[in-house]
């Protein structure tokens, strides 16, 4: 078997290749909302903010240039056709008119090359623009707590004796040393009840999602680089951290989330959204994060790892219903973690914490006493038509016309972090046992304690 050599994908410019067609950008809508896009760029505090703002300001003039070039090309073609028609009617005019046709051909080539160059320049800019912002997204850089889950009457304290690493090692549920030898840092072996807990969390999340009307899918963990880019995971370098693993010599990468391959189910399709106006799927996959381990305090144990299992929720909806769908995903997540007994907070994330595709986003952070802090276990985002325009995912509206769907994604279960939170919160020091949450007992063969 040929050895797969993984490398960290270096950030590139606009990516419209990799067998994915050009995005169908709403240029008219963008030009009509330039101040809103400027607001979105500034509020997100993008690394390339000044460069992108400068390019944004050039779009109206470039748009007029394109119109003028198209007009010139059409006129050249019309004159050329007229001359060719004259030659067909009278061959004696061939020598007289041929030089003119030659000049017109040269003019056509020059104008066409200018048009292609300008179009590609504009496509690069349009591809780099972030989504607009929901006016509910905080702009001061401070997350807004919108809901508490299982908040206790007395605030719990940090407790180093509840470190999930120490507890799981003692109970032979995890082997980090062997994983480090086998794979490298930020990897792990789950053993015995540790592995059972992973399966229990996966089955609990999938079964709950199916009861809520989600269709179950197991998608690929590999995707073309163009698909990854179209979903807004353009490989980028942030503080020395890379997001995506690419496979050397191939046009594919390992997905950071099933959101990517679930979204790609809609590539070049007209989705049937049914009477509800939304199609909902839940996917299980392995996920790969190249940036894991880059932050020292998070490198120990399960909090930040290179590879893990995740259950992902994904929805396509009619534009007018996407905010409602987002809220329903948030409520689903609240129900999921409430039933697991986790103490957590639901946060409306500020603009400077949103990725380019997100119109707005909620995170859920659970209390992790061994770490002495809250840690993110889930998120859900409304990406509006950012992904569907890049993947050409549409639906037929009531008047029979095609429109672009909105896409909404959410984490049902990021296994390592939820497992971490459960172990640290449910460890009973007096008995040296880990209590199994009620919803997981059937998936653990009836076992109530580890």
Buried (B, 14 or more C-beta within 10 A) or exposed (E): EEEEEBEBBEEEEBBBEBEBBBBBBBBEEBEEBEEBBBBBBBBBEBEEBEEBBEBBEEBEEBBEBBEEBEEBBEEBEEBBEEBEEEBEEEEEEEEEBEEEBEEBEEBBEEBBEBBEEBBEBBBBBBBBBBBBBBEEBBEEEEBBEEBEBBEEEEEEEEBEEBBBBBBBBEBEBBBBEEBBEEBEEBBBBBBEBBEBBBBBBBBBBBBBBEEBEBEEBEBBBBBBBBBBBBBBBBBBBEEEBBBBBBBEEEBBBBBBBBBBBBBBBBBEBBBEBEEEBBBBBBBBBEBBBBBBBBEEEBBBBBBBBBBBBBBBBBBBBBBEBBBBBBBBBBBBBBEBBEBBBBBBBBBBBBBBBBBBBBBBBBBBBBBBBBBBEBBBBBBBBBBBBBBBBBBBBBBEBEEEEEBBBBBBBBBBBBBBBBBBBBBBBBBEEEEEBBBBBEBBBEBBEEBEBB
